[in-house]
Amino acid sequence: MKLLAIKEKLEDNEAFGTDPVCAEILPMTINFYKRVGFVQPWIGYFAELNGNIVGSAGFKGQPINGTVEIAYGIFEQYRQQGMGIEICNQLVQLSLSTDPAIRITARTLPEENFSTSILKKNNFILMGVVNDPDDGDVWEWLYQKK
């Protein structure tokens, strides 16, 4: 599996424009860059496996006070095949190879679900409930280095 960078401008992402799901995500990601900045590698990505775009992933902006938040999603037809575990792992490895001292967090709905299972399999521990300005009360997870 490879993470393919979503570039800063819509016209620079022509390779993704033919996929209807990607075409829907691209404008949202580019608008997000306008809000938080475009600082590589702390950007959005599409996950590609065997020539197919299977999901999206990224960082919710560059690190703040040594902490970065990851996010990821698997497109419906590819769910429950272990791809979420690999995408999450790749975000963790990208973070650590960029800055080994970084704290890596993730947020989920406050209930057990596939996302919480993926995080646990990638060595994240539940820290508790936090209030997210966009999503309300959520669980916050912290990556524990092995």
BELSUL-V917056 format. One record per residue. N is the residue number from 0. RES is the residue in one letter. D_FIRST is the distance of its C-alpha to the first C-alpha in Angstrom with 2 decimals. Layout:
{{N	RES	D_FIRST} {N	RES	D_FIRST}}
This chain:
{{0	M	0.00} {1	K	3.80} {2	L	6.92} {3	L	9.66} {4	A	13.10} {5	I	15.71} {6	K	18.79} {7	E	22.20} {8	K	24.05} {9	L	23.59} {10	E	24.66} {11	D	21.92} {12	N	19.18} {13	E	20.46} {14	A	17.18} {15	F	16.35} {16	G	19.97} {17	T	19.96} {18	D	17.77} {19	P	20.37} {20	V	18.24} {21	C	16.86} {22	A	20.48} {23	E	21.65} {24	I	19.37} {25	L	19.92} {26	P	23.63} {27	M	23.24} {28	T	20.76} {29	I	23.09} {30	N	26.07} {31	F	24.48} {32	Y	24.14} {33	K	27.84} {34	R	28.69} {35	V	26.77} {36	G	26.11} {37	F	23.29} {38	V	22.64} {39	Q	19.44} {40	P	17.17} {41	W	18.61} {42	I	17.50} {43	G	15.41} {44	Y	11.92} {45	F	10.24} {46	A	6.72} {47	E	5.65} {48	L	4.72} {49	N	7.54} {50	G	9.41} {51	N	9.73} {52	I	9.69} {53	V	9.31} {54	G	10.57} {55	S	11.86} {56	A	12.30} {57	G	14.59} {58	F	17.77} {59	K	21.18} {60	G	22.66} {61	Q	23.25} {62	P	24.53} {63	I	28.07} {64	N	30.23} {65	G	27.36} {66	T	25.31} {67	V	22.20} {68	E	20.98} {69	I	17.41} {70	A	16.68} {71	Y	13.91} {72	G	14.14} {73	I	12.60} {74	F	14.31} {75	E	17.00} {76	Q	16.15} {77	Y	12.81} {78	R	14.50} {79	Q	15.50} {80	Q	12.72} {81	G	11.29} {82	M	8.42} {83	G	10.75} {84	I	11.16} {85	E	7.67} {86	I	7.86} {87	C	11.40} {88	N	10.86} {89	Q	8.91} {90	L	11.88} {91	V	14.27} {92	Q	13.28} {93	L	13.49} {94	S	16.79} {95	L	18.18} {96	S	17.49} {97	T	19.24} {98	D	22.04} {99	P	22.41} {100	A	25.27} {101	I	23.49} {102	R	23.94} {103	I	20.92} {104	T	21.95} {105	A	20.82} {106	R	23.13} {107	T	23.36} {108	L	26.13} {109	P	28.84} {110	E	28.19} {111	E	26.09} {112	N	23.16} {113	F	19.48} {114	S	18.64} {115	T	21.11} {116	S	19.75} {117	I	16.19} {118	L	17.97} {119	K	20.23} {120	K	17.51} {121	N	16.19} {122	N	19.80} {123	F	21.11} {124	I	24.77} {125	L	26.75} {126	M	29.18} {127	G	31.11} {128	V	31.86} {129	V	31.81} {130	N	32.87} {131	D	30.29} {132	P	32.11} {133	D	29.84} {134	D	29.19} {135	G	32.26} {136	D	32.18} {137	V	28.73} {138	W	27.53} {139	E	26.26} {140	W	23.94} {141	L	23.71} {142	Y	21.18} {143	Q	23.14} {144	K	22.31} {145	K	22.32}}
